[in-house]
Amino acid sequence: MTLSLHNKTPVAVTSRSFSRNPVLRDELLRHFDTVTFNDDGLSLEGPGLIEFLRGHERAITALERLDGAVFEALPDLQVIAKYGVGLDMIDMRAMNAHGVRLGWTGGVNKRSVSELVICTAISLLRHVQAAGREVARGGWRQHQGRFLSGRCVGIIGCGHIGKDLAILLNAFGCRVMAHDVVDFPEFYETHHVKKTGLEDLLKSSDIVTVHLPLDDSTRHILSAERLALMKSDAILINTARGGVVDGAALKSMLVEGRLGGAAFDVFAGEPPEDKELLGLDNFIVTPHIGGSAEEAILAMGRAAIRGLTENDIPGPDMWNKS
C-alpha cells in the first residue's frame, strides 16, 4: 500500500459497516489523521449525504447514490474510493464531468458471493428452509431433494464472480453454461464452460444464477417472457441487483408452481416489503449479505483505503460498468 503516514487530508466514510469495523478503522487511521466515520449508522442520501461529505476532499462510499447533484454541491470533493464492487450507485459521467477521481478494485468479494450462491442452491435443492419451517410447526417428515452435483448451472454474467463460481462448480461435476456480452474463450475452454445465448441458457439450466451490473441494458433482462422459458423445477438465484429481474413475474411463478424455487440477496427496493413473497417456502431471502463474509469485508475495506490514493478519473470504459 503506497499511503503516506499522517496524511491530514480530510476523509469521510459513509459506509456503516466500514465504520463499525475496528480493523478497518484502525488501518485507515494509520494513514489519515482526519476521518469522519458514520458512527450514527445513518442511511445517507440526498441533502443528508451532501452535508455528511461537505468539507472532505476524499470519501469511502458503499451503497450511497452519488449523482450529478451531489458532485455539483461538493466542489472540494476530489476522490471517491468504493467500498464494494458495484458501481451502479455512481453516475460516472457526472463524476468525470466534475473531475472527481475513482478508486475501485473489481472482484475483491467474489468468493464471498460465490459461496452464498452455492449455499442457497443446495438449500433450495434439499428443501432446507421448507423442512426447517415444518419442524418448527411441529411436523417431522423427510423431504426428498436433489444433488447440486451433476446439475446444469447457467451463469448470466461471467465477470469476476461468474468465473469464480464456475471454478467452484467444476468440483461438483456440474455442467456449466455462461452468457455474457464479452467472450472469454480461454477461460471457457480451461474450465469446461459452454458459451450460450441467454434464451438457450434459461431453457437448459437446472439452476440459473445472475451476476450482472444494473444499467439500462440489464434492467428486467429476466422479463416475464424470459422467466417463462425456465424449467418448472429450476431454481433462480440473484445476488447481483434486484432490478435485473421482473419481481412480479417471479412471484407469480413461485406461487403457481411454475418455478422450483428462488433465492434473492438483492431487491429493487431494500428492504423488501412483500410479506407474501418472503413467506414462501420455495423462496430464500438474505439481506444483501453476498459480500459480507469477514474475509471479503476486510478485502473490500483495504481496497477502498488504497483507492484513496490509487485512483483515476473514470473514462468512457468505466461508464458502462455503472
Number of C-alpha atoms within 10 A of each C-alpha: 10 8 16 10 11 12 14 11 13 17 26 22 25 27 23 19 18 24 19 15 14 11 13 21 16 10 13 21 15 14 17 19 15 16 18 16 19 19 14 9 13 13 13 19 16 13 12 12 17 18 14 18 25 16 15 21 19 25 28 24 22 23 19 15 17 22 16 16 12 22 21 15 14 17 15 15 23 19 25 30 26 28 31 25 19 21 23 18 15 23 17 26 18 19 25 18 14 17 17 22 23 27 23 26 20 16 19 23 23 20 21 20 25 25 17 22 22 17 12 24 25 17 18 27 21 17 19 18 16 17 17 13 12 14 11 9 9 7 11 11 8 8 11 8 13 12 11 21 14 15 17 20 26 31 31 23 20 25 18 16 23 25 21 18 23 25 17 16 22 16 10 13 13 19 19 25 26 25 22 18 9 9 12 15 11 10 14 18 11 9 15 16 24 16 20 16 14 18 14 14 25 27 17 17 22 23 26 24 27 24 22 24 21 22 15 11 10 14 17 17 18 21 16 17 11 16 21 17 14 24 17 15 13 22 25 26 25 23 23 24 23 19 19 25 24 19 18 11 15 21 21 14 18 20 17 9 13 18 22 22 27 25 23 24 22 23 21 13 9 11 11 13 10 9 8 9 20 15 11 17 20 23 23 22 18 14 13 16 13 23 23 18 16 10 13 20 21 19 20 25 25 18 23 29 25 20 26 25 19 18 17 16 19 20 13 11 7 13 17 16 15 16
